[in-house]
């Protein structure tokens, strides 16, 4: 998913968001997505109990401008006995659309998350 924050003045920096899911295992169906918070949460509901999760409703798979956005991705994975599945969600912010797309491509590589986690751990230890 790719999102852009509308600039309210010419002095504001451009902000792009990207949200990626990578499933390693047997996926059931396609990845679903939602950008409308009202549709995701449901009337009178909170992020702690969104209607789309509680009732296992399929997400709308629609995009476009919304007043109150959400960045929601869903994938279903079948895990049989003695099997392992791994699902990685990555959310990133970029200053341009091109940079956001590069990040999305980068985080579709299964090995990149482990590498970045090790680098973050190393940086934290150095500090």
N, CA, C and O atoms as a DFTB+ gen file, in Angstrom:
508 C
 N C O
     1  1       0.852      -1.160       0.000
     2  2       0.000       0.000       0.000
     3  2       0.896       1.221       0.000
     4  3       1.955       1.241       0.627
     5  1       0.455       2.221      -0.706
     6  2       1.196       3.468      -0.818
     7  2       0.245       4.614      -0.502
     8  3      -0.875       4.652      -1.012
     9  1       0.684       5.549       0.339
    10  2      -0.166       6.676       0.708
    11  2       0.652       7.961       0.678
    12  3       1.867       7.954       0.872
    13  1      -0.047       9.057       0.430
    14  2       0.595      10.366       0.379
    15  2      -0.187      11.329       1.240
    16  3      -1.415      11.384       1.170
    17  1       0.528      12.095       2.059
    18  2      -0.122      13.112       2.890
    19  2      -0.181      14.401       2.094
    20  3       0.834      14.893       1.601
    21  1      -1.365      14.931       1.979
    22  2      -1.560      16.181       1.254
    23  2      -0.833      17.310       1.969
    24  3      -0.930      17.434       3.190
    25  1      -0.112      18.128       1.227
    26  2       0.591      19.268       1.801
    27  2      -0.392      20.426       1.953
    28  3      -1.166      20.721       1.042
    29  1      -0.351      21.073       3.106
    30  2      -1.259      22.190       3.353
    31  2      -0.613      23.534       3.037
    32  3      -1.295      24.556       2.953
    33  1       0.699      23.526       2.865
    34  2       1.391      24.742       2.438
    35  2       2.608      24.327       1.620
    36  3       3.052      23.181       1.694
    37  1       3.136      25.248       0.851
    38  2       4.291      24.951       0.024
    39  2       5.559      24.712       0.827
    40  3       6.548      24.210       0.294
    41  1       5.535      25.071       2.107
    42  2       6.703      24.912       2.972
    43  2       6.812      23.519       3.581
    44  3       7.884      23.125       4.040
    45  1       5.715      22.774       3.590
    46  2       5.735      21.434       4.173
    47  2       6.477      20.464       3.272
    48  3       6.414      20.554       2.046
    49  1       7.183      19.535       3.904
    50  2       7.857      18.493       3.146
    51  2       6.835      17.453       2.689
    52  3       5.820      17.225       3.348
    53  1       7.123      16.838       1.566
    54  2       6.284      15.759       1.065
    55  2       6.490      14.523       1.948
    56  3       7.617      14.201       2.322
    57  1       5.401      13.843       2.273
    58  2       5.479      12.636       3.103
    59  2       4.717      11.513       2.409
    60  3       3.545      11.665       2.064
    61  1       5.387      10.399       2.211
    62  2       4.792       9.205       1.623
    63  2       4.914       8.063       2.618
    64  3       5.925       7.937       3.310
    65  1       3.890       7.237       2.688
    66  2       3.920       6.054       3.541
    67  2       3.768       4.811       2.699
    68  3       3.093       4.822       1.669
    69  1       4.390       3.752       3.134
    70  2       4.280       2.470       2.443
    71  2       4.087       1.380       3.503
    72  3       4.707       1.409       4.566
    73  1       3.224       0.435       3.191
    74  2       2.928      -0.674       4.103
    75  2       2.988      -1.949       3.267
    76  3       2.295      -2.070       2.256
    77  1       3.819      -2.897       3.693
    78  2       4.089      -4.102       2.912
    79  2       3.870      -5.326       3.789
    80  3       4.189      -5.313       4.978
    81  1       3.328      -6.378       3.199
    82  2       3.241      -7.657       3.904
    83  2       3.968      -8.700       3.059
    84  3       3.844      -8.735       1.835
    85  1       4.724      -9.540       3.747
    86  2       5.454     -10.623       3.108
    87  2       5.106     -11.902       3.848
    88  3       5.387     -12.026       5.040
    89  1       4.503     -12.846       3.157
    90  2       4.116     -14.119       3.775
    91  2       5.006     -15.229       3.246
    92  3       5.141     -15.414       2.036
    93  1       5.612     -15.966       4.168
    94  2       6.408     -17.130       3.819
    95  2       5.683     -18.339       4.402
    96  3       5.776     -18.625       5.595
    97  1       4.976     -19.023       3.554
    98  2       4.157     -20.152       3.963
    99  2       3.052     -20.316       2.937
   100  3       3.069     -19.658       1.897
   101  1       2.102     -21.175       3.215
   102  2       0.998     -21.428       2.294
   103  2      -0.093     -20.391       2.513
   104  3      -0.822     -20.446       3.504
   105  1      -0.203     -19.441       1.580
   106  2      -1.237     -18.408       1.699
   107  2      -2.579     -18.950       1.225
   108  3      -2.651     -19.741       0.285
   109  1      -3.632     -18.510       1.890
   110  2      -5.000     -18.848       1.509
   111  2      -5.600     -17.584       0.910
   112  3      -5.840     -16.613       1.627
   113  1      -5.839     -17.587      -0.365
   114  2      -6.398     -16.412      -1.022
   115  2      -5.364     -15.322      -1.210
   116  3      -4.172     -15.521      -0.977
   117  1      -5.841     -14.172      -1.635
   118  2      -4.970     -13.039      -1.925
   119  2      -4.860     -12.123      -0.704
   120  3      -5.657     -12.217       0.230
   121  1      -3.881     -11.255      -0.726
   122  2      -3.746     -10.229       0.309
   123  2      -4.937      -9.279       0.182
   124  3      -5.305      -8.890      -0.927
   125  1      -5.534      -8.910       1.303
   126  2      -6.645      -7.951       1.331
   127  2      -6.144      -6.644       1.922
   128  3      -5.174      -6.622       2.680
   129  1      -6.822      -5.543       1.564
   130  2      -6.413      -4.244       2.101
   131  2      -7.609      -3.340       2.310
   132  3      -8.671      -3.517       1.714
   133  1      -7.397      -2.361       3.184
   134  2      -8.441      -1.383       3.512
   135  2      -7.769      -0.050       3.797
   136  3      -6.717      -0.002       4.435
   137  1      -8.378       1.037       3.323
   138  2      -7.852       2.379       3.581
   139  2      -8.841       3.259       4.334
   140  3      -8.464       4.333       4.802
   141  1     -10.081       2.837       4.463
   142  2     -11.113       3.634       5.123
   143  2     -11.301       3.144       6.561
   144  3     -11.797       2.041       6.791
   145  1     -10.901       3.972       7.516
   146  2     -10.971       3.596       8.928
   147  2     -12.404       3.282       9.370
   148  3     -12.622       2.336      10.127
   149  1     -13.376       4.063       8.905
   150  2     -14.775       3.828       9.305
   151  2     -15.235       2.448       8.852
   152  3     -15.918       1.749       9.599
   153  1     -14.876       2.057       7.660
   154  2     -15.253       0.741       7.135
   155  2     -14.533      -0.367       7.919
   156  3     -15.110      -1.422       8.186
   157  1     -13.284      -0.119       8.279
   158  2     -12.496      -1.113       9.006
   159  2     -12.990      -1.275      10.445
   160  3     -13.200      -2.396      10.909
   161  1     -13.176      -0.151      11.153
   162  2     -13.576      -0.210      12.558
   163  2     -15.039      -0.592      12.739
   164  3     -15.370      -1.414      13.593
   165  1     -15.910       0.003      11.937
   166  2     -17.346      -0.176      12.127
   167  2     -17.872       0.895      13.062
   168  3     -17.115       1.476      13.840
   169  1     -19.155       1.155      12.989
   170  2     -19.777       2.228      13.769
   171  2     -19.668       1.967      15.277
   172  3     -20.046       0.902      15.765
   173  1     -19.146       2.957      15.998
   174  2     -19.062       2.874      17.450
   175  2     -17.993       1.944      17.981
   176  3     -17.964       1.668      19.180
   177  1     -17.120       1.455      17.133
   178  2     -16.093       0.504      17.562
   179  2     -14.748       1.208      17.750
   180  3     -14.550       2.334      17.292
   181  1     -13.838       0.525      18.427
   182  2     -12.508       1.073      18.697
   183  2     -11.460       0.231      17.971
   184  3     -11.757      -0.864      17.493
   185  1     -10.220       0.754      17.891
   186  2      -9.147      -0.038      17.279
   187  2      -8.871      -1.349      18.025
   188  3      -8.291      -2.270      17.451
   189  1      -9.273      -1.442      19.275
   190  2      -9.093      -2.670      20.041
   191  2     -10.006      -3.799      19.608
   192  3      -9.686      -4.970      19.815
   193  1     -11.145      -3.462      19.007
   194  2     -12.102      -4.464      18.541
   195  2     -12.725      -4.028      17.212
   196  3     -13.928      -3.774      17.151
   197  1     -11.929      -3.939      16.158
   198  2     -12.485      -3.497      14.879
   199  2     -13.419      -4.549      14.279
   200  3     -13.160      -5.749      14.369
   201  1     -14.486      -4.091      13.680
   202  2     -15.492      -4.972      13.093
   203  2     -14.885      -5.913      12.050
   204  3     -15.269      -7.080      11.971
   205  1     -13.946      -5.414      11.257
   206  2     -13.338      -6.238      10.204
   207  2     -12.590      -7.438      10.776
   208  3     -12.426      -8.447      10.089
   209  1     -12.135      -7.343      12.024
   210  2     -11.415      -8.447      12.651
   211  2     -12.373      -9.311      13.460
   212  3     -12.344     -10.537      13.352
   213  1     -13.219      -8.684      14.266
   214  2     -14.130      -9.415      15.138
   215  2     -15.070     -10.306      14.332
   216  3     -15.303     -11.458      14.699
   217  1     -15.607      -9.778      13.238
   218  2     -16.540     -10.553      12.419
   219  2     -15.864     -11.235      11.237
   220  3     -16.532     -11.837      10.396
   221  1     -14.534     -11.141      11.175
   222  2     -13.771     -11.724      10.076
   223  2     -14.316     -11.323       8.709
   224  3     -14.330     -12.120       7.770
   225  1     -14.759     -10.083       8.617
   226  2     -15.254      -9.577       7.336
   227  2     -14.089      -9.409       6.365
   228  3     -12.990      -9.035       6.773
   229  1     -14.324      -9.684       5.082
   230  2     -13.261      -9.392       4.113
   231  2     -13.057      -7.879       4.028
   232  3     -14.009      -7.110       4.162
   233  1     -11.826      -7.466       3.808
   234  2     -11.554      -6.053       3.632
   235  2     -12.038      -5.633       2.246
   236  3     -12.183      -6.480       1.364
   237  1     -12.288      -4.345       2.043
   238  2     -12.958      -3.882       0.820
   239  2     -12.074      -3.875      -0.415
   240  3     -12.593      -3.875      -1.532
   241  1     -10.749      -3.870      -0.252
   242  2      -9.822      -3.793      -1.390
   243  2     -10.089      -2.573      -2.262
   244  3      -9.963      -2.635      -3.485
   245  1     -10.456      -1.472      -1.630
   246  2     -10.676      -0.226      -2.357
   247  2      -9.655       0.800      -1.896
   248  3      -9.189       0.771      -0.756
   249  1      -9.320       1.699      -2.795
   250  2      -8.373       2.770      -2.485
   251  2      -8.960       4.088      -2.952
   252  3      -9.952       4.121      -3.680
   253  1      -8.344       5.153      -2.531
   254  2      -8.790       6.477      -2.937
   255  2      -8.750       7.410      -1.754
   256  3      -8.439       6.992      -0.639
   257  1      -9.062       8.675      -1.987
   258  2      -9.010       9.639      -0.893
   259  2     -10.056       9.329       0.175
   260  3     -11.219       9.067      -0.131
   261  1      -9.621       9.363       1.424
   262  2     -10.537       9.181       2.550
   263  2     -10.210      10.247       3.592
   264  3      -9.065      10.686       3.703
   265  1     -11.218      10.658       4.352
   266  2     -11.000      11.679       5.370
   267  2     -10.251      11.127       6.574
   268  3      -9.444      11.831       7.182
   269  1     -10.510       9.883       6.917
   270  2      -9.903       9.265       8.090
   271  2      -9.295       7.931       7.656
   272  3      -9.964       6.899       7.715
   273  1      -8.029       7.942       7.220
   274  2      -7.447       6.737       6.622
   275  2      -6.965       5.708       7.632
   276  3      -6.753       6.003       8.808
   277  1      -6.802       4.501       7.136
   278  2      -6.179       3.407       7.868
   279  2      -5.292       2.665       6.866
   280  3      -5.570       2.652       5.667
   281  1      -4.251       2.066       7.360
   282  2      -3.298       1.302       6.539
   283  2      -3.444      -0.152       6.964
   284  3      -2.683      -0.608       7.817
   285  1      -4.382      -0.888       6.409
   286  2      -4.655      -2.239       6.869
   287  2      -4.409      -3.261       5.761
   288  3      -4.959      -3.158       4.664
   289  1      -3.576      -4.239       6.072
   290  2      -3.316      -5.361       5.177
   291  2      -3.657      -6.645       5.914
   292  3      -3.449      -6.758       7.122
   293  1      -4.182      -7.607       5.172
   294  2      -4.506      -8.904       5.769
   295  2      -4.093     -10.001       4.797
   296  3      -4.336      -9.924       3.593
   297  1      -3.462     -11.018       5.361
   298  2      -3.228     -12.228       4.575
   299  2      -3.536     -13.410       5.479
   300  3      -3.328     -13.363       6.691
   301  1      -4.024     -14.440       4.875
   302  2      -4.336     -15.651       5.630
   303  2      -3.321     -16.714       5.249
   304  3      -3.014     -16.905       4.073
   305  1      -2.804     -17.401       6.257
   306  2      -1.773     -18.404       6.039
   307  2      -2.206     -19.711       6.694
   308  3      -2.676     -19.727       7.831
   309  1      -2.042     -20.792       5.965
   310  2      -2.351     -22.118       6.519
   311  2      -1.079     -22.685       7.144
   312  3      -0.033     -22.752       6.497
   313  1      -1.181     -23.088       8.401
   314  2      -0.048     -23.684       9.099
   315  2      -0.471     -25.073       9.541
   316  3      -1.300     -25.225      10.439
   317  1       0.089     -26.062       8.920
   318  2      -0.205     -27.451       9.279
   319  2       0.685     -27.872      10.453
   320  3       1.682     -27.209      10.739
   321  1       0.331     -28.969      11.134
   322  2       1.160     -29.441      12.246
   323  2       2.624     -29.600      11.819
   324  3       2.913     -30.102      10.732
   325  1       3.527     -29.173      12.675
   326  2       4.977     -29.252      12.459
   327  2       5.480     -28.372      11.318
   328  3       6.617     -28.536      10.876
   329  1       4.663     -27.450      10.836
   330  2       5.100     -26.495       9.820
   331  2       5.301     -25.137      10.469
   332  3       4.809     -24.880      11.568
   333  1       6.013     -24.292       9.791
   334  2       6.231     -22.927      10.248
   335  2       5.844     -21.974       9.130
   336  3       6.143     -22.215       7.960
   337  1       5.188     -20.912       9.496
   338  2       4.875     -19.839       8.551
   339  2       5.392     -18.545       9.168
   340  3       5.426     -18.387      10.388
   341  1       5.783     -17.652       8.320
   342  2       6.287     -16.366       8.801
   343  2       5.612     -15.267       7.998
   344  3       5.603     -15.289       6.767
   345  1       5.046     -14.307       8.718
   346  2       4.406     -13.155       8.084
   347  2       5.082     -11.910       8.632
   348  3       5.154     -11.718       9.846
   349  1       5.574     -11.068       7.740
   350  2       6.275      -9.857       8.148
   351  2       5.548      -8.643       7.577
   352  3       5.311      -8.558       6.372
   353  1       5.200      -7.713       8.451
   354  2       4.596      -6.448       8.044
   355  2       5.648      -5.360       8.194
   356  3       6.324      -5.281       9.220
   357  1       5.784      -4.538       7.192
   358  2       6.731      -3.431       7.250
   359  2       5.995      -2.139       6.925
   360  3       5.260      -2.069       5.940
   361  1       6.190      -1.129       7.743
   362  2       5.642       0.201       7.496
   363  2       6.816       1.172       7.454
   364  3       7.667       1.166       8.344
   365  1       6.857       2.001       6.422
   366  2       7.965       2.936       6.257
   367  2       7.442       4.287       5.782
   368  3       6.347       4.393       5.232
   369  1       8.248       5.305       6.009
   370  2       7.931       6.665       5.579
   371  2       9.056       7.137       4.672
   372  3      10.229       6.864       4.928
   373  1       8.687       7.851       3.605
   374  2       9.673       8.343       2.644
   375  2       9.342       9.776       2.253
   376  3       8.233      10.255       2.491
   377  1      10.307      10.450       1.656
   378  2      10.121      11.840       1.227
   379  2       9.640      11.967      -0.216
   380  3       9.301      13.063      -0.662
   381  1       9.609      10.845      -0.953
   382  2       9.130      10.884      -2.340
   383  2       8.436       9.575      -2.679
   384  3       8.631       8.562      -2.008
   385  1       7.630       9.610      -3.719
   386  2       6.936       8.409      -4.182
   387  2       7.948       7.348      -4.626
   388  3       7.796       6.162      -4.336
   389  1       8.976       7.801      -5.332
   390  2      10.000       6.883      -5.841
   391  2      10.722       6.176      -4.688
   392  3      10.971       4.972      -4.748
   393  1      11.054       6.938      -3.640
   394  2      11.716       6.347      -2.479
   395  2      10.793       5.352      -1.779
   396  3      11.239       4.294      -1.336
   397  1       9.516       5.690      -1.682
   398  2       8.545       4.778      -1.062
   399  2       8.437       3.483      -1.863
   400  3       8.384       2.401      -1.279
   401  1       8.404       3.581      -3.180
   402  2       8.335       2.378      -4.020
   403  2       9.603       1.534      -3.889
   404  3       9.528       0.305      -3.885
   405  1      10.761       2.180      -3.783
   406  2      12.016       1.440      -3.576
   407  2      11.974       0.676      -2.250
   408  3      12.411      -0.473      -2.171
   409  1      11.440       1.330      -1.207
   410  2      11.327       0.661       0.088
   411  2      10.377      -0.532       0.009
   412  3      10.649      -1.585       0.585
   413  1       9.268      -0.366      -0.700
   414  2       8.312      -1.471      -0.853
   415  2       8.983      -2.656      -1.548
   416  3       8.818      -3.800      -1.124
   417  1       9.737      -2.386      -2.612
   418  2      10.451      -3.463      -3.310
   419  2      11.483      -4.121      -2.387
   420  3      11.614      -5.345      -2.354
   421  1      12.203      -3.293      -1.648
   422  2      13.244      -3.789      -0.748
   423  2      12.661      -4.752       0.283
   424  3      13.236      -5.811       0.536
   425  1      11.528      -4.394       0.878
   426  2      10.970      -5.211       1.951
   427  2      10.094      -6.364       1.464
   428  3       9.424      -7.012       2.268
   429  1      10.093      -6.621       0.170
   430  2       9.493      -7.852      -0.343
   431  2      10.521      -8.983      -0.399
   432  3      10.192     -10.110      -0.770
   433  1      11.756      -8.681      -0.032
   434  2      12.821      -9.680       0.015
   435  2      12.797     -10.322       1.400
   436  3      12.949      -9.615       2.396
   437  1      12.610     -11.643       1.493
   438  2      12.496     -12.295       2.803
   439  2      13.720     -12.118       3.709
   440  3      13.573     -12.123       4.931
   441  1      14.897     -11.965       3.156
   442  2      16.097     -11.871       3.983
   443  2      16.347     -10.463       4.520
   444  3      17.116     -10.300       5.467
   445  1      15.723      -9.457       3.946
   446  2      16.035      -8.083       4.326
   447  2      15.595      -7.761       5.751
   448  3      16.277      -7.003       6.441
   449  1      14.476      -8.314       6.207
   450  2      14.015      -8.008       7.558
   451  2      15.011      -8.500       8.597
   452  3      15.331      -7.777       9.541
   453  1      15.504      -9.724       8.433
   454  2      16.494     -10.249       9.376
   455  2      17.747      -9.382       9.375
   456  3      18.305      -9.086      10.431
   457  1      18.185      -8.978       8.194
   458  2      19.379      -8.137       8.089
   459  2      19.168      -6.803       8.797
   460  3      20.032      -6.357       9.551
   461  1      18.025      -6.166       8.557
   462  2      17.748      -4.875       9.188
   463  2      17.614      -5.004      10.705
   464  3      18.040      -4.113      11.440
   465  1      17.029      -6.100      11.178
   466  2      16.899      -6.319      12.616
   467  2      18.282      -6.478      13.260
   468  3      18.530      -5.945      14.341
   469  1      19.177      -7.209      12.595
   470  2      20.540      -7.357      13.123
   471  2      21.267      -6.016      13.140
   472  3      21.967      -5.704      14.103
   473  1      21.105      -5.220      12.082
   474  2      21.750      -3.902      12.037
   475  2      21.218      -2.991      13.154
   476  3      21.987      -2.267      13.787
   477  1      19.910      -3.031      13.386
   478  2      19.321      -2.213      14.446
   479  2      19.849      -2.643      15.815
   480  3      20.153      -1.799      16.658
   481  1      19.958      -3.946      16.035
   482  2      20.486      -4.453      17.294
   483  2      21.928      -3.983      17.482
   484  3      22.314      -3.562      18.573
   485  1      22.722      -4.059      16.408
   486  2      24.126      -3.627      16.472
   487  2      24.220      -2.127      16.763
   488  3      25.028      -1.706      17.590
   489  1      23.406      -1.330      16.094
   490  2      23.409       0.126      16.338
   491  2      23.045       0.420      17.793
   492  3      23.666       1.270      18.432
   493  1      22.047      -0.276      18.311
   494  2      21.610      -0.058      19.696
   495  2      22.734      -0.417      20.674
   496  3      22.937       0.287      21.663
   497  1      23.451      -1.485      20.412
   498  2      24.556      -1.890      21.291
   499  2      25.686      -0.871      21.245
   500  3      26.311      -0.601      22.270
   501  1      25.959      -0.302      20.074
   502  2      27.014       0.693      19.939
   503  2      26.685       1.973      20.690
   504  3      27.578       2.608      21.251
   505  1      25.432       2.353      20.708
   506  2      25.020       3.573      21.400
   507  2      25.039       3.364      22.874
   508  3      24.722       4.280      23.632
